[in-house]
Amino acid sequence: MIWSLVVIPLIVLGWYWFEGRWDRRLFKHEPGRECLNRHPRDAKALLEARPDTQVLDVRSDAEFSRGALPGAIHLSLIDPAFRQEAGKLDKVRPVLVYCAGSYRSRKAVSILHELGFVSIHNLHRGFHSWRLAGFPVEHPGDRAALSRSGLRPSASILNNPHLTIAMKTHRWNPYLVGALIGVLSILTFSMADKPIGMSTGVAQASGACAIPVIGSTAVAENTYWAKKAVPQWDYGSLFVLGTFAGALLSSLVSGSFKFGSVPSVWRDRFGPSVFKRMAAAFIGGVVIIYGARLADGCTSGHGISGSLQLAVSSWTFFIVMFVAGIGTAFALFGRGARN
């Protein structure tokens, strides 16, 4: 457990060291050129002072559709034609580049620098920081801007403008979300005397779905269900339903709810086939739930509840999960979109 207290700060400090070194190498003054890393307030001041600034969104299609800076030009960084299309922009006019958190935008800044742009500005911490600052955001579908100035305060906390902005934000700051999950974990332990966990509830739900097919006796006699996940209404099953209901409510309030069978990221890489997407999702789901029950915990049980208790098994699970996830992502999407 002690090593966890050492490893976590080292990872955080390592990232900030890497980011700082990257920024010092990337954002520097050169004769006749400027390349700056701007915080949201500075970026907004730039847009007001230079209305001719080109705003470049380098996120995915799905991210862009859920909200963007007003008048943003969308060129996804993973598009093989990104360099070619970006080269068509005016290299003399200022260009403000952003992504979700400013990792991809930094890579885009490097490309724009190579292409000869003379005034490049990166939005520090990306779209999340811009939105949390309460600055104008629009949905590209209808170019209808959402801004803090358009909301009127009310005596009711539910109509508070700050809360309204937060509830309508599609993606919250990850640090804030992490802190809130920590608070939720404390409340769960203290009130329900149970950890946050999902896969046990899913296993219980599978047993409940099997009862109409094979009968309650067969389910009760099944070794796994009888020992690990007896189908019943308890904390686990209610947690699964509550998670589903909360996610649905959040998507409806934020306006991000939509039906779809093939996500844009998958479509760009593997094509529009619904069968291929559903087959891959089913196989992936089987592998995930089997692995979670084999490890006696999932990304919530091990990744959240176990890791915050500094359990060695949970940290081992967490590290292996990230390594496997990154490897799988590169294997599936590392080559970018199809030509």
C-alpha positions, 0 to 999 in steps of 0.5 A, a space after each residue: 500500500 505504501 508504494 501506491 502513495 509513492 507511485 501516484 504522485 510520481 505519475 502526476 509529477 511526471 506528466 507535469 514535467 513532460 508537459 512543461 518540457 513539451 511546452 517550452 519546446 513548442 511555445 516560443 518566440 521566433 523572428 516574425 512568428 508567434 506560437 503561444 499557449 493561451 488560457 481561456 480568458 486570453 484566448 477570448 481576448 484574442 478573438 475579440 481583438 482579432 475577429 479575423 482569427 481562424 478557430 480550428 477544432 481538431 477533435 473527432 466528429 462526435 466531439 465536435 457535434 456535441 459543442 464547439 467554439 463559435 465559428 470553429 472550423 473542424 479538421 479532425 487530427 486523426 484524418 489522414 488529410 489533416 495536414 493537406 486541409 490545414 495547409 489551405 487555411 490562411 497562414 498569415 491570419 491568427 489561428 486558435 487551435 483546440 481539442 478536448 484537453 490540449 494534447 491533440 491541439 499541441 500536436 496540431 500546433 507542431 504541424 501548423 508550425 511546420 506548414 509555415 503559419 506565423 501566428 499560432 495560438 493553443 487553447 490551454 486545457 482545451 474545450 473543457 476549460 473554455 466551457 467551464 469558464 462560461 464562455 460562448 459555445 455553439 452546437 455546429 448543427 444549428 450554430 445556436 450559441 450557448 453563453 453565460 450571458 444568456 442565462 438569468 439568475 433565479 432564486 431557485 438553486 435549480 435555475 442558478 445560471 452556474 448550475 445550469 451551465 454545469 448540467 448542460 455541459 456534455 463533458 465535465 472537468 475530469 479532476 472535478 469528476 474524480 473528486 465527486 466520485 471520491 465523495 460518492 465512494 465515501 457516501 456509499 461506504 458510510 450509508 450502504 456499507 458497500 463499495 461502488 461496483 457494477 459487474 456483480 449487478 450485471 451478473 445478477 441481471 443476467 441470471 434474472 434474464 435467464 430465469 424465463 428461459 431455463 427456469 429459476 431452479 436451473 439458475 439457483 443450481 448454477 454454481 456461479 450464480 448461486 455463489 457469486 451473483 444470486 438474482 435478487 433486488 439488492 444494492 448491486 441491482 439497484 446500482 446498475 439501474 441507478 447508473 442507467 437512469 442517471 446516465 439517461 437523465 444526464 444525456 437528456 439534460 445536456 442535450 447530448 442524447 441521440 440514437 445511433 448504431 455506428 459511432 463516427 469514430 468506428 465508422 471512420 475506421 471500419 465503415 458503416 456496417 451495423 452488423 460488424 459494429 454490433 458483433 464487435 460490441 458483443 464480443 467486447 462485452 463478453 470479454 470485458 464481463 468475463 475478465 471482470 468476474 474472473 478478477 472479481 471486480 471491474 473498472 468500478 469495483 477494482 478501479 475506483 473502490 479498490 484503488 482508493 483503499 490502496 489494495 494491491 490487487 486493484 492497482 495491479 488490475 488498474 495498471 494492466 487495464 490501462 496497458 491493455 486498453 491503450 494497446 487495444 486502441 492502437 491496434 484498432 484505431 492507430 492507423 486512423 480513418 480509412 482513406 
